[in-house]
Amino acid sequence: MPKKSYSFYLSHFVGVLLALSFGLQKAAAQADYPNKPINFIVPYGAGGGADSRSRQIAQLLTQVLKVPIIVDNKPGAGGNIGTELIAKATPDGYTIGMGNFAPLAINKTLFGNLRYDPETDLMPIVLIEKGPLVLVVHPNSSYKTVQDIIKDAKAKPGQLTFSSGGIGGSHQLSAELFKQSAGIDMIHVPYKSGAAALTDLMGGTVNIMFDQLYSATPMIKGDKLRAIAITSKKRSPMLKDIPTFAEIGFPQVAVDNWQGVVAPKGTPKAIIDKLNKSINQVLKDPGMVEFVLSQGNELGGGSPEEFGQLIKSEAAKWSVVVKTANIKP
């Protein structure tokens, strides 16, 4: 075997030094994180629930991390455009974003041709919140219980209607899960927003709707809607007299609309852990706690692994519902 030359050993030694130097620089950068503004992408438009919560998080997180957190709305395609931008960003901790129910757990099955994979292209940081939906009808409706709706739907298959704020969202999927659990057939009437869907329900154009608790509660308390049942595991303090679906024999109709913070795949664990710790601190802020609970939602928090397990279990659950209902975008 020929002896290796001096130049070989020198080049090998230089290579080791360069690798060591790069590793030290990378470690130093992570230890110094963050030292510049962080871009926080929201895959929905300004003024909605995801946007308002992101701005609350950003404001408080700026105080904790001592750098500006800049909220950047990138709406479109059911949340896919903004979520793809998060997934394809440089994984250095300076681009993170809000990961929502539909883009993380629904859209892969619904669209089938996403340019990002929620499971492999994103890293969970922390769950922010989750909140149930409530089944509501017009206050003059003859429906006073879930059984009333089921009885009428079976007597008039394919005639009852339910509204939603768009295809593939929690409004529609809650109703589809209810349909499948009760063995009934109803017609989906999608709108461009949840507010428009709720307006037509109050106008008597459609029969029922599953709406976000925070959105429907003022209308319920103002006698503009009648609440029938709620999708949470326990009764809500905001609507103590309204039963859960589990109480009336449909435990499978358990739905939470949730959101949390995610980062591009490859973001260093040290940065993920620092963000997780910092956002958990933010979620304990008294103002944040009071506001989230006042909307009937449940505060998140916990580890990246726990949020990852939620995403995985939700994706498995809803893929069955989407395929069974043959929902198309």
Backbone bond lengths (Angstrom), bond angles and torsions (degrees), N, CA, C in turn:
res aa  C-N    CA-C-N  psi(-1)  N-CA   C-N-CA  omega(-1)  CA-C   N-CA-C  phi
1 M - - - 1.462 - - 1.533 108.93 -
2 P 1.351 117.99 127.02 1.467 120.47 -177.55 1.528 110.89 -68.09
3 K 1.362 113.73 145.83 1.457 118.19 178.39 1.528 110.51 -72.36
4 K 1.319 115.34 143.02 1.454 119.98 177.82 1.518 109.34 -76.86
5 S 1.301 116.19 140.18 1.462 122.28 -174.63 1.525 110.71 -76.02
6 Y 1.339 113.61 164.73 1.455 120.93 176.57 1.529 110.16 -59.39
7 S 1.343 115.97 -40.31 1.474 119.73 -178.25 1.529 111.09 -64.21
8 F 1.343 116.87 -32.73 1.470 119.70 178.21 1.525 110.44 -63.04
9 Y 1.356 115.30 -47.94 1.459 119.42 -178.42 1.527 111.12 -66.63
10 L 1.336 115.16 -35.93 1.455 118.94 179.01 1.532 111.60 -65.35
11 S 1.351 115.08 -44.68 1.462 118.55 -179.92 1.529 110.91 -66.03
12 H 1.358 115.55 -37.26 1.464 119.15 178.04 1.530 110.60 -64.56
13 F 1.367 115.23 -40.92 1.453 120.34 -179.97 1.527 111.01 -65.11
14 V 1.334 115.88 -42.11 1.461 120.69 177.92 1.527 110.84 -62.52
15 G 1.357 115.52 -40.59 1.466 120.17 178.78 1.515 111.63 -61.60
16 V 1.321 116.23 -41.86 1.465 120.62 178.72 1.527 110.33 -63.96
17 L 1.341 116.23 -42.92 1.460 119.95 178.87 1.527 111.94 -62.04
18 L 1.345 115.59 -42.32 1.468 119.91 179.38 1.528 111.25 -63.21
19 A 1.342 114.91 -43.38 1.471 119.16 179.40 1.512 110.57 -64.08
20 L 1.324 116.18 -41.63 1.457 120.51 178.83 1.528 110.65 -64.23
21 S 1.343 115.07 -41.84 1.463 119.91 179.16 1.524 111.21 -63.04
22 F 1.343 115.69 -43.25 1.459 120.14 179.26 1.520 110.73 -62.84
23 G 1.337 115.56 -42.15 1.460 120.07 179.43 1.509 112.06 -63.58
24 L 1.347 116.13 -39.46 1.461 120.17 178.70 1.524 111.21 -67.49
25 Q 1.354 115.58 -40.48 1.468 119.66 178.11 1.528 110.72 -62.61
26 K 1.349 115.93 -42.79 1.460 120.85 179.97 1.530 110.62 -63.37
27 A 1.330 115.79 -43.90 1.467 120.04 179.37 1.526 110.84 -63.91
28 A 1.352 115.48 -39.39 1.465 119.54 179.43 1.522 111.06 -65.50
29 A 1.355 115.62 -40.12 1.468 120.14 179.19 1.520 110.64 -63.13
30 Q 1.331 117.13 -40.48 1.459 121.10 179.19 1.523 111.07 -67.71
31 A 1.345 115.94 -39.01 1.459 119.85 -179.89 1.527 110.63 -67.43
32 D 1.341 116.46 -30.13 1.464 121.70 -178.57 1.526 112.43 -87.74
33 Y 1.327 116.74 -0.38 1.469 121.30 -175.06 1.522 110.56 -72.31
34 P 1.345 118.01 138.55 1.476 126.74 -8.09 1.525 110.56 -94.76
35 N 1.327 116.30 148.94 1.461 119.96 177.96 1.527 112.24 -126.69
36 K 1.343 115.96 16.21 1.465 121.37 175.72 1.533 107.99 -157.08
37 P 1.331 118.56 169.67 1.469 120.62 -177.93 1.521 113.42 -57.95
38 I 1.328 115.23 148.02 1.467 122.64 177.92 1.527 108.62 -108.67
39 N 1.315 116.08 130.49 1.469 121.72 178.36 1.530 109.01 -87.81
40 F 1.320 116.25 124.31 1.473 121.98 -177.45 1.532 107.95 -113.06
41 I 1.316 116.74 102.73 1.459 121.73 -176.57 1.528 110.83 -83.59
42 V 1.322 115.50 132.34 1.469 121.94 175.52 1.524 107.19 -116.05
43 P 1.342 118.65 120.35 1.467 120.53 -174.94 1.524 115.14 -80.41
44 Y 1.323 116.52 20.72 1.463 121.83 178.21 1.523 109.39 -136.67
45 G 1.343 116.35 166.04 1.443 121.75 -175.22 1.524 113.82 -73.76
46 A 1.330 114.27 167.14 1.463 120.68 179.24 1.527 110.76 -66.17
47 G 1.322 115.47 142.84 1.453 120.83 175.09 1.514 115.53 97.99
48 G 1.331 118.26 -15.36 1.458 121.32 -179.79 1.514 112.06 -84.45
49 G 1.343 115.27 -179.35 1.453 120.38 -177.92 1.515 113.67 -63.07
50 A 1.351 116.81 -42.74 1.458 120.01 179.83 1.524 110.85 -64.87
51 D 1.321 116.49 -39.84 1.460 121.56 -179.36 1.526 111.02 -66.04
52 S 1.328 117.41 -48.95 1.463 119.83 -176.86 1.524 111.41 -63.97
53 R 1.346 116.35 -40.27 1.466 118.06 179.16 1.536 110.62 -68.58
54 S 1.329 117.24 -37.55 1.465 120.41 178.66 1.520 111.03 -61.84
55 R 1.323 116.57 -39.05 1.469 119.94 -179.44 1.527 111.13 -70.14
56 Q 1.325 117.03 -34.24 1.467 119.42 174.48 1.531 110.27 -64.12
57 I 1.339 115.28 -46.42 1.466 120.73 179.47 1.524 109.93 -60.51
58 A 1.338 116.14 -46.82 1.467 120.68 -177.08 1.524 111.89 -60.95
59 Q 1.325 115.92 -42.57 1.464 119.92 -178.77 1.530 111.14 -62.48
60 L 1.321 116.53 -45.31 1.460 120.50 -178.90 1.532 111.77 -73.65
61 L 1.330 116.56 -36.45 1.466 120.28 -179.27 1.530 111.00 -68.60
62 T 1.335 116.82 -31.79 1.462 120.74 174.97 1.526 110.62 -58.63
63 Q 1.317 116.40 -39.45 1.465 120.59 179.82 1.528 111.80 -69.16
64 V 1.337 116.21 -34.24 1.465 120.30 -178.36 1.522 111.50 -76.72
65 L 1.340 117.29 -45.81 1.461 121.71 -174.24 1.531 113.32 -89.40
66 K 1.332 116.67 -12.88 1.470 122.00 177.12 1.524 113.89 66.12
67 V 1.347 116.87 25.16 1.466 121.90 171.74 1.528 107.45 -136.35
68 P 1.328 117.75 153.81 1.463 119.34 178.65 1.526 112.06 -64.72
69 I 1.330 116.22 137.35 1.464 122.54 171.98 1.533 105.74 -108.98
70 I 1.317 116.83 112.26 1.460 122.05 -171.77 1.529 109.83 -100.21
71 V 1.334 117.44 113.97 1.459 122.32 179.12 1.528 109.10 -77.11
72 D 1.332 115.36 128.63 1.462 121.97 -175.56 1.530 108.73 -127.59
73 N 1.328 117.17 103.13 1.469 121.21 -179.07 1.519 111.24 -76.13
74 K 1.326 116.47 125.10 1.462 122.56 177.54 1.536 108.35 -131.48
75 P 1.342 117.55 73.07 1.470 120.49 -175.95 1.510 112.53 -78.19
76 G 1.336 114.41 166.72 1.459 120.80 172.90 1.511 113.34 128.08
77 A 1.347 114.46 150.71 1.472 122.59 175.33 1.515 112.52 55.36
78 G 1.332 116.55 44.13 1.457 120.25 176.80 1.509 114.62 63.37
79 G 1.333 116.26 28.46 1.459 120.41 -179.08 1.516 114.00 93.28
80 N 1.331 117.61 -4.72 1.467 120.85 -174.86 1.526 113.17 -70.60
81 I 1.333 117.39 -36.82 1.466 120.10 -176.25 1.523 110.79 -62.71
82 G 1.314 117.01 -51.69 1.451 120.41 -179.56 1.517 112.95 -65.92
83 T 1.328 116.68 -39.48 1.469 120.17 -179.19 1.523 110.76 -66.53
84 E 1.336 116.76 -37.02 1.468 120.13 176.37 1.527 110.83 -63.95
85 L 1.337 117.17 -39.32 1.461 120.17 178.25 1.525 111.29 -62.85
86 I 1.325 116.63 -38.24 1.475 119.35 175.62 1.528 109.62 -63.00
87 A 1.336 116.01 -47.68 1.462 121.22 -175.89 1.527 112.50 -61.45
88 K 1.340 117.42 -33.67 1.472 121.16 -174.36 1.528 112.76 -98.34
89 A 1.314 117.50 5.39 1.467 120.67 178.90 1.527 110.94 -74.55
90 T 1.308 116.40 161.92 1.460 121.52 175.35 1.526 109.16 -62.76
91 P 1.333 117.69 127.28 1.481 120.23 -174.91 1.524 113.05 -82.88
92 D 1.322 115.81 63.85 1.458 119.73 -177.75 1.529 112.76 -117.21
93 G 1.349 116.48 6.56 1.455 119.87 179.02 1.511 114.07 88.75
94 Y 1.327 117.47 -3.51 1.464 119.56 -178.83 1.528 112.52 -99.14
95 T 1.327 116.95 2.25 1.460 122.25 166.38 1.516 107.56 -133.63
96 I 1.329 115.21 116.37 1.457 121.64 174.44 1.530 106.12 -130.94
97 G 1.308 118.29 -177.45 1.456 117.91 179.22 1.513 113.02 -171.60
98 M 1.319 113.96 174.54 1.461 120.40 178.68 1.521 108.96 -85.14
99 G 1.316 115.77 125.23 1.462 121.57 175.93 1.513 109.07 -102.87
100 N 1.324 115.97 122.71 1.464 120.46 -171.53 1.525 112.51 -112.32
101 F 1.329 113.74 164.17 1.468 124.39 -178.50 1.534 112.74 -44.38
102 A 1.333 117.42 -56.49 1.469 120.08 -173.95 1.530 113.06 -70.39
103 P 1.347 120.09 -52.20 1.466 119.10 -178.78 1.522 114.59 -61.87
104 L 1.331 117.62 -29.71 1.461 120.07 -176.52 1.522 113.85 -92.67
105 A 1.342 117.82 -28.24 1.471 119.22 -172.93 1.518 114.99 -123.00
106 I 1.327 118.22 -13.74 1.464 120.74 -173.76 1.519 113.20 -115.18
107 N 1.327 116.13 -46.43 1.459 120.53 -164.85 1.524 114.96 -66.60
108 K 1.329 117.41 -25.63 1.469 119.04 178.03 1.522 110.20 -62.37
109 T 1.327 117.65 -40.91 1.460 121.95 177.55 1.522 110.73 -77.63
110 L 1.328 116.61 -39.91 1.459 121.27 -175.20 1.523 112.40 -67.50
111 F 1.328 116.76 -49.02 1.460 120.53 -175.60 1.530 112.59 -88.77
112 G 1.327 116.09 -39.14 1.467 119.24 175.92 1.504 115.31 78.66
113 N 1.329 119.86 -14.53 1.464 121.06 -177.13 1.522 111.30 -134.84
114 L 1.322 116.12 40.67 1.458 119.77 178.92 1.525 110.53 -64.71
115 R 1.330 114.84 149.42 1.459 119.32 177.52 1.533 111.31 -94.31
116 Y 1.308 115.28 16.11 1.461 121.99 171.16 1.516 106.83 -145.95
117 D 1.318 116.13 154.53 1.463 121.41 176.47 1.523 107.62 -114.32
118 P 1.344 117.34 115.54 1.467 119.24 -177.86 1.522 113.17 -56.40
119 E 1.323 116.31 -29.12 1.465 120.11 -175.26 1.519 112.35 -80.77
120 T 1.333 117.29 -35.98 1.473 120.13 -172.70 1.532 114.02 -109.01
121 D 1.329 118.53 -17.28 1.466 120.62 -174.39 1.519 113.83 -105.56
122 L 1.327 116.92 -1.42 1.458 120.74 -178.53 1.524 110.62 -132.58
123 M 1.314 115.38 152.49 1.467 121.16 176.30 1.527 109.29 -118.84
124 P 1.322 118.29 126.13 1.476 120.10 176.76 1.521 110.46 -69.23
125 I 1.323 115.81 142.20 1.462 121.09 174.48 1.521 109.91 -109.04
126 V 1.347 116.15 -56.43 1.464 118.72 179.89 1.528 109.64 -165.65
127 L 1.322 115.96 146.30 1.458 122.33 172.80 1.528 108.54 -76.76
128 I 1.343 116.52 133.16 1.454 120.93 178.72 1.526 111.24 -90.10
129 E 1.338 116.28 -50.53 1.462 119.85 -176.45 1.519 110.27 -165.48
130 K 1.299 114.72 164.41 1.460 120.76 169.73 1.521 108.03 -146.48
131 G 1.331 114.62 148.42 1.455 118.50 -176.59 1.510 111.75 -146.73
132 P 1.328 117.47 145.53 1.458 121.79 -177.39 1.522 112.27 -80.01
133 L 1.318 114.98 173.38 1.459 121.86 172.70 1.523 108.39 -116.25
134 V 1.315 115.39 159.37 1.455 120.29 -179.58 1.522 108.70 -124.70
135 L 1.316 115.62 135.50 1.471 121.79 176.38 1.520 108.13 -80.59
136 V 1.343 115.50 120.89 1.460 120.24 -176.51 1.525 111.20 -127.32
137 V 1.331 114.98 154.69 1.469 122.34 177.30 1.531 107.99 -136.85
138 H 1.317 115.87 171.01 1.465 121.15 175.17 1.531 109.07 -62.95
139 P 1.329 118.82 143.27 1.473 119.84 -177.49 1.526 114.11 -61.72
140 N 1.327 117.16 -22.16 1.471 120.13 177.65 1.519 113.31 -94.49
141 S 1.331 116.45 4.47 1.463 120.34 -179.72 1.528 110.75 -64.36
142 S 1.311 115.09 151.94 1.469 119.76 176.18 1.520 111.74 -76.86
143 Y 1.344 117.03 -11.21 1.458 120.89 -179.01 1.522 110.61 -80.23
144 K 1.327 114.61 118.86 1.468 119.76 177.23 1.529 111.81 -116.43
145 T 1.334 116.27 -15.88 1.457 121.21 178.86 1.520 109.45 -139.20
146 V 1.324 115.77 166.33 1.468 120.73 175.54 1.524 110.40 -61.83
147 Q 1.320 116.51 -37.45 1.464 120.01 -179.90 1.530 111.64 -64.28
148 D 1.327 117.08 -32.97 1.472 119.97 175.39 1.532 110.52 -60.12
149 I 1.329 115.83 -42.98 1.466 120.76 -179.16 1.528 110.19 -66.73
150 I 1.316 115.99 -44.88 1.469 120.11 -179.16 1.529 110.71 -62.23
151 K 1.311 116.15 -44.50 1.470 120.79 -179.84 1.520 111.26 -60.01
152 D 1.325 117.00 -44.55 1.466 120.99 -178.74 1.525 111.06 -70.00
153 A 1.356 115.97 -38.32 1.467 119.86 179.64 1.527 111.11 -65.16
154 K 1.313 116.99 -36.31 1.462 120.05 178.59 1.527 111.68 -73.48
155 A 1.327 115.51 -29.51 1.463 119.41 177.50 1.526 111.22 -76.96
156 K 1.338 116.24 -25.28 1.472 121.38 -178.58 1.529 109.59 -131.14
157 P 1.332 117.49 66.84 1.477 119.31 -176.48 1.522 112.34 -58.26
158 G 1.339 115.01 132.06 1.455 120.71 177.26 1.514 115.01 75.50
159 Q 1.333 117.82 12.69 1.467 120.14 -178.67 1.526 113.19 -110.20
160 L 1.321 118.02 -32.65 1.455 119.93 177.91 1.532 109.71 -69.12
161 T 1.333 115.94 146.74 1.460 120.09 -177.67 1.525 110.92 -120.88
162 F 1.329 115.20 148.85 1.462 120.76 172.47 1.526 108.40 -131.71
163 S 1.332 115.86 140.80 1.464 121.02 -177.84 1.520 110.58 -100.48
164 S 1.335 114.59 160.72 1.462 120.42 176.65 1.517 109.01 -152.77
165 G 1.332 115.36 167.31 1.453 120.64 177.28 1.504 113.36 -86.78
166 G 1.322 118.13 13.98 1.461 121.00 178.33 1.508 111.99 143.52
167 I 1.319 115.74 160.36 1.459 121.81 -177.43 1.527 111.26 -70.58
168 G 1.332 115.47 131.59 1.455 121.27 174.61 1.511 115.93 87.13
169 G 1.336 118.29 1.60 1.454 120.49 178.56 1.516 112.00 -88.80
170 S 1.326 115.61 179.21 1.466 119.54 -176.29 1.521 112.41 -66.28
171 H 1.360 118.32 -28.41 1.470 120.22 176.09 1.527 110.44 -58.26
172 Q 1.338 115.00 -55.11 1.462 119.06 -177.14 1.525 111.75 -66.93
173 L 1.321 116.99 -44.92 1.464 119.79 -173.81 1.526 111.93 -65.38
174 S 1.320 117.35 -33.85 1.476 120.12 175.49 1.524 109.73 -61.58
175 A 1.334 116.06 -44.62 1.466 120.30 179.39 1.519 111.70 -66.53
176 E 1.322 116.78 -39.70 1.471 120.05 178.78 1.526 110.78 -64.37
177 L 1.319 116.85 -40.37 1.468 120.77 177.29 1.522 110.19 -64.00
178 F 1.323 116.60 -41.01 1.467 121.34 176.64 1.526 110.41 -62.34
179 K 1.326 117.50 -46.14 1.464 121.95 177.84 1.531 111.70 -55.69
180 Q 1.328 114.89 -48.23 1.467 119.58 -177.61 1.522 111.38 -67.36
181 S 1.318 117.51 -37.59 1.473 121.72 -179.20 1.518 111.71 -70.52
182 A 1.353 116.46 -36.06 1.468 120.83 -176.99 1.523 112.78 -91.97
183 G 1.340 117.20 -10.20 1.467 120.35 -179.43 1.518 112.98 68.61
184 I 1.341 116.42 41.75 1.458 120.48 -179.08 1.527 109.86 -122.86
185 D 1.326 115.42 168.23 1.460 121.53 178.94 1.520 109.08 -123.88
186 M 1.340 116.16 126.56 1.456 121.62 176.70 1.525 108.96 -136.73
187 I 1.313 116.38 162.20 1.457 121.76 -177.89 1.523 110.56 -100.04
188 H 1.326 115.14 130.92 1.464 120.78 178.67 1.526 110.32 -86.06
189 V 1.339 116.01 130.64 1.468 121.79 176.83 1.529 107.22 -120.14
190 P 1.345 117.91 96.73 1.465 120.41 -178.30 1.523 112.65 -82.15
191 Y 1.329 115.69 145.73 1.461 122.74 176.41 1.524 109.07 -121.19
192 K 1.330 116.01 175.11 1.456 119.92 -178.94 1.523 112.35 -79.44
193 S 1.327 117.23 -13.74 1.463 120.87 178.86 1.523 109.50 -156.53
194 G 1.336 115.27 160.67 1.454 119.73 176.35 1.510 112.07 -64.83
195 A 1.344 116.78 -33.95 1.465 120.46 179.84 1.524 110.81 -63.97
196 A 1.346 116.32 -41.56 1.467 119.80 179.14 1.523 110.96 -66.37
197 A 1.323 116.49 -39.56 1.463 120.59 178.53 1.525 111.06 -63.79
198 L 1.324 116.29 -40.78 1.460 121.05 -179.85 1.536 111.09 -68.49
199 T 1.325 115.76 -37.34 1.463 120.31 178.73 1.523 111.54 -60.93
200 D 1.331 116.44 -43.02 1.464 119.59 179.69 1.525 111.94 -71.26
201 L 1.318 117.22 -29.75 1.464 119.20 174.34 1.525 109.75 -64.98
202 M 1.321 116.03 -44.58 1.472 119.63 179.51 1.525 111.25 -68.36
203 G 1.332 116.29 -23.37 1.457 120.37 176.93 1.517 113.84 -85.28
204 G 1.333 116.59 -3.36 1.457 121.04 177.75 1.514 115.16 83.56
205 T 1.346 117.23 11.96 1.467 120.62 -178.60 1.527 111.87 -74.90
206 V 1.332 117.34 -34.85 1.460 122.40 179.19 1.522 109.23 -122.29
207 N 1.334 116.13 167.31 1.465 120.43 -172.74 1.530 114.68 -88.09
208 I 1.341 116.05 -46.01 1.465 118.93 -174.89 1.522 109.62 -142.82
209 M 1.326 115.42 167.32 1.463 121.28 173.66 1.514 109.79 -156.71
210 F 1.317 116.16 143.67 1.460 122.27 167.90 1.522 106.39 -97.67
211 D 1.332 117.68 114.52 1.454 120.28 -176.75 1.524 110.83 -120.71
212 Q 1.337 115.09 159.73 1.457 120.38 175.24 1.533 109.13 -60.72
213 L 1.299 115.90 141.44 1.462 120.58 -176.62 1.529 111.62 -60.02
214 Y 1.344 116.28 -43.46 1.467 119.14 -176.93 1.521 111.74 -65.67
215 S 1.330 116.78 -29.54 1.458 121.35 -179.60 1.521 111.87 -79.07
216 A 1.333 116.23 -41.77 1.466 120.76 -174.08 1.533 113.75 -81.44
217 T 1.331 117.58 -29.88 1.463 120.28 -172.03 1.533 114.05 -56.52
218 P 1.337 120.20 -45.68 1.470 118.49 178.38 1.531 112.49 -59.34
219 M 1.345 116.89 -36.65 1.464 120.64 178.92 1.534 110.92 -70.58
220 I 1.324 116.12 -34.85 1.469 120.53 178.37 1.531 109.64 -66.97
221 K 1.323 115.58 -46.12 1.462 119.59 -178.44 1.533 111.88 -72.06
222 G 1.335 116.09 -19.81 1.454 120.09 176.25 1.516 113.00 -93.27
223 D 1.341 116.34 10.36 1.469 122.94 178.49 1.531 113.07 61.11
224 K 1.328 116.22 27.85 1.465 120.30 175.49 1.528 111.57 -98.47
225 L 1.331 114.95 -10.67 1.461 121.85 174.98 1.521 108.59 -142.31
226 R 1.332 115.49 155.72 1.463 120.56 173.22 1.529 107.71 -114.31
227 A 1.330 116.44 125.49 1.463 121.36 177.23 1.519 110.44 -84.18
228 I 1.330 116.40 137.52 1.471 121.58 -177.64 1.524 111.41 -108.63
229 A 1.348 116.64 -48.64 1.466 120.93 -178.55 1.518 108.89 -161.07
230 I 1.329 116.09 160.11 1.459 121.48 -176.70 1.527 110.00 -122.08
231 T 1.335 116.32 149.42 1.471 120.43 -173.21 1.526 113.81 -89.75
232 S 1.323 118.24 3.78 1.463 120.93 179.53 1.527 110.82 -77.60
233 K 1.330 115.66 164.75 1.463 120.31 178.98 1.528 111.70 -74.99
234 K 1.338 115.53 -28.56 1.453 121.07 177.66 1.531 109.24 -124.98
235 R 1.308 116.51 158.38 1.460 119.67 177.05 1.527 110.34 -61.64
236 S 1.321 115.19 147.45 1.450 120.51 -179.37 1.530 110.40 -85.52
237 P 1.341 117.76 138.07 1.466 120.30 174.84 1.525 112.27 -60.11
238 M 1.336 116.88 -22.00 1.457 120.68 -179.28 1.525 112.06 -78.55
239 L 1.344 115.98 -25.95 1.473 121.13 -179.62 1.529 107.99 -136.17
240 K 1.301 116.19 69.45 1.465 121.22 -171.42 1.528 113.43 -63.91
241 D 1.323 117.61 -24.34 1.464 120.72 -176.92 1.524 112.92 -89.51
242 I 1.316 117.39 -3.19 1.472 120.96 -176.32 1.524 110.06 -96.15
243 P 1.335 117.76 122.20 1.468 120.07 -177.02 1.524 112.78 -73.03
244 T 1.314 115.33 156.79 1.463 120.51 170.79 1.528 108.72 -81.02
245 F 1.326 115.80 161.23 1.460 119.29 176.23 1.527 110.78 -63.86
246 A 1.326 116.66 -32.02 1.469 119.91 178.48 1.523 111.02 -62.52
247 E 1.320 116.68 -37.90 1.468 120.52 -179.24 1.526 112.22 -64.05
248 I 1.331 116.57 -28.58 1.468 119.49 -175.81 1.523 112.39 -104.53
249 G 1.342 114.58 18.77 1.463 118.27 171.89 1.509 117.21 98.48
250 F 1.355 118.15 10.84 1.460 120.73 179.41 1.530 110.43 -128.83
251 P 1.340 117.42 67.56 1.464 120.15 -177.89 1.522 113.19 -63.99
252 Q 1.342 116.58 -22.91 1.462 119.36 179.97 1.520 112.76 -71.30
253 V 1.331 117.54 -18.65 1.465 120.69 177.37 1.530 108.11 -85.50
254 A 1.325 114.01 69.37 1.466 122.54 177.53 1.522 106.94 -118.75
255 V 1.310 116.31 112.37 1.464 120.90 -173.29 1.519 109.98 -133.06
256 D 1.330 115.28 134.17 1.456 121.67 171.20 1.514 108.20 -128.49
257 N 1.319 116.41 133.08 1.456 120.69 169.55 1.525 106.26 -89.38
258 W 1.317 118.68 122.51 1.457 120.99 -171.45 1.532 111.32 -130.61
259 Q 1.309 114.73 163.53 1.457 120.97 174.20 1.513 109.97 -155.13
260 G 1.329 114.92 152.86 1.455 121.22 -179.92 1.513 110.10 -155.74
261 V 1.314 116.72 179.90 1.462 121.75 -177.03 1.521 109.72 -99.17
262 V 1.342 115.50 136.55 1.457 121.98 -179.42 1.526 109.93 -131.13
263 A 1.327 115.48 165.85 1.463 122.24 179.59 1.528 109.11 -137.63
264 P 1.331 117.76 163.63 1.472 119.42 176.66 1.524 111.45 -64.50
265 K 1.305 115.77 147.70 1.465 120.94 176.12 1.522 109.55 -59.01
266 G 1.309 116.62 136.98 1.453 121.10 -179.59 1.511 113.55 100.11
267 T 1.320 117.70 -6.32 1.465 120.52 175.39 1.533 108.43 -62.23
268 P 1.326 118.44 128.79 1.470 120.55 -175.97 1.525 112.91 -55.10
269 K 1.316 114.62 143.31 1.468 120.08 -177.47 1.527 111.60 -60.00
270 A 1.323 116.74 -36.28 1.465 119.19 -179.73 1.524 110.99 -61.05
271 I 1.333 116.57 -36.85 1.467 120.85 179.15 1.524 110.29 -73.02
272 I 1.336 117.05 -43.03 1.469 120.70 176.70 1.521 109.99 -57.50
273 D 1.318 116.44 -44.36 1.469 120.53 -178.55 1.528 111.61 -65.64
274 K 1.342 116.71 -38.37 1.465 119.52 179.38 1.526 110.84 -67.41
275 L 1.336 116.47 -42.10 1.458 120.34 177.39 1.526 111.02 -64.49
276 N 1.325 116.09 -41.27 1.464 120.21 178.66 1.525 110.83 -60.20
277 K 1.317 116.33 -46.84 1.466 121.03 -179.46 1.530 110.56 -63.14
278 S 1.334 116.09 -41.79 1.468 120.56 -177.21 1.525 111.80 -68.48
279 I 1.349 116.96 -41.53 1.471 119.80 -178.96 1.522 110.46 -72.64
280 N 1.320 117.51 -34.28 1.468 119.39 173.62 1.524 110.41 -59.91
281 Q 1.338 116.21 -36.62 1.459 120.72 176.72 1.531 110.50 -65.44
282 V 1.326 116.27 -42.60 1.468 122.07 178.73 1.523 110.76 -60.67
283 L 1.334 116.73 -39.36 1.463 121.15 -177.02 1.525 112.91 -69.13
284 K 1.323 116.69 -9.46 1.464 120.73 176.71 1.525 112.10 -96.68
285 D 1.344 116.02 -2.77 1.455 119.46 178.00 1.531 109.33 -59.79
286 P 1.328 119.56 129.85 1.473 121.74 -175.95 1.525 113.70 -55.85
287 G 1.331 116.99 -39.63 1.459 120.08 178.71 1.513 112.34 -65.21
288 M 1.334 116.14 -41.12 1.463 120.78 177.66 1.523 110.60 -64.76
289 V 1.331 116.86 -45.70 1.467 121.68 -179.99 1.519 110.21 -58.48
290 E 1.327 116.07 -48.84 1.457 120.36 -177.46 1.524 111.38 -61.99
291 F 1.333 116.87 -42.42 1.465 119.79 -176.64 1.528 111.66 -68.10
292 V 1.318 117.38 -45.58 1.470 120.81 -179.01 1.527 110.45 -62.65
293 L 1.324 116.69 -45.75 1.467 120.06 -179.71 1.523 111.71 -66.86
294 S 1.343 116.99 -32.58 1.463 120.21 -179.87 1.524 111.96 -66.88
295 Q 1.338 116.81 -19.45 1.464 120.99 177.46 1.528 112.27 -91.93
296 G 1.332 116.11 4.26 1.456 120.12 -179.79 1.512 113.66 80.05
297 N 1.332 117.04 12.46 1.458 121.42 -179.59 1.522 111.14 -95.46
298 E 1.308 114.73 167.36 1.461 122.28 179.43 1.518 108.75 -111.16
299 L 1.325 116.60 130.76 1.460 120.37 179.48 1.523 111.16 -66.27
300 G 1.324 115.09 144.62 1.459 121.22 178.43 1.515 111.24 -87.87
301 G 1.330 114.93 -125.12 1.460 120.40 -174.68 1.510 110.32 98.54
302 G 1.324 116.15 -172.11 1.456 120.51 -179.41 1.516 112.19 96.39
303 S 1.311 115.78 -167.38 1.464 122.43 -173.67 1.524 111.96 -91.04
304 P 1.350 117.09 163.27 1.464 120.24 172.83 1.534 111.89 -59.13
305 E 1.321 115.82 -36.73 1.462 120.05 -178.98 1.526 111.59 -64.68
306 E 1.316 116.75 -39.43 1.474 120.75 178.94 1.523 110.78 -65.53
307 F 1.322 117.09 -41.56 1.461 120.04 176.98 1.525 110.37 -65.32
308 G 1.319 116.64 -39.33 1.461 120.63 177.74 1.519 112.34 -61.73
309 Q 1.313 117.13 -39.34 1.466 120.79 178.05 1.522 111.60 -66.25
310 L 1.334 116.67 -37.59 1.462 120.36 176.75 1.525 110.57 -62.02
311 I 1.332 116.48 -47.30 1.459 120.70 179.74 1.533 110.59 -58.71
312 K 1.313 116.49 -45.10 1.463 121.46 -178.55 1.527 111.92 -63.26
313 S 1.330 116.84 -44.93 1.465 119.89 -177.90 1.527 110.84 -69.98
314 E 1.333 117.69 -37.15 1.452 121.26 178.38 1.534 111.35 -67.19
315 A 1.315 116.78 -40.27 1.467 120.34 178.98 1.530 110.36 -62.38
316 A 1.324 117.04 -41.03 1.466 120.63 179.22 1.527 110.95 -66.08
317 K 1.309 116.71 -42.88 1.467 121.63 -178.86 1.529 111.41 -63.79
318 W 1.317 116.55 -49.72 1.462 120.01 -172.38 1.521 113.57 -78.84
319 S 1.316 117.25 -21.74 1.469 118.50 175.74 1.526 110.45 -63.06
320 V 1.325 116.56 -35.67 1.469 121.16 178.08 1.526 109.98 -66.90
321 V 1.340 116.69 -43.65 1.466 120.90 -179.46 1.513 110.37 -64.00
322 V 1.325 117.61 -45.66 1.477 121.87 -179.03 1.518 111.12 -62.06
323 K 1.325 116.50 -44.50 1.472 119.78 -179.03 1.524 111.49 -68.64
324 T 1.327 116.70 -41.28 1.465 121.00 -179.76 1.532 111.03 -63.06
325 A 1.335 115.74 -41.17 1.467 120.48 -179.32 1.533 112.11 -81.77
326 N 1.333 115.81 -8.60 1.479 121.15 -178.28 1.526 111.17 54.54
327 I 1.322 115.59 47.01 1.464 121.09 -179.86 1.526 109.78 -75.57
328 K 1.309 116.59 132.41 1.460 122.41 179.91 1.526 109.37 -120.36
329 P 1.334 117.25 144.20 1.475 119.16 -179.65 1.522 111.11 -71.68
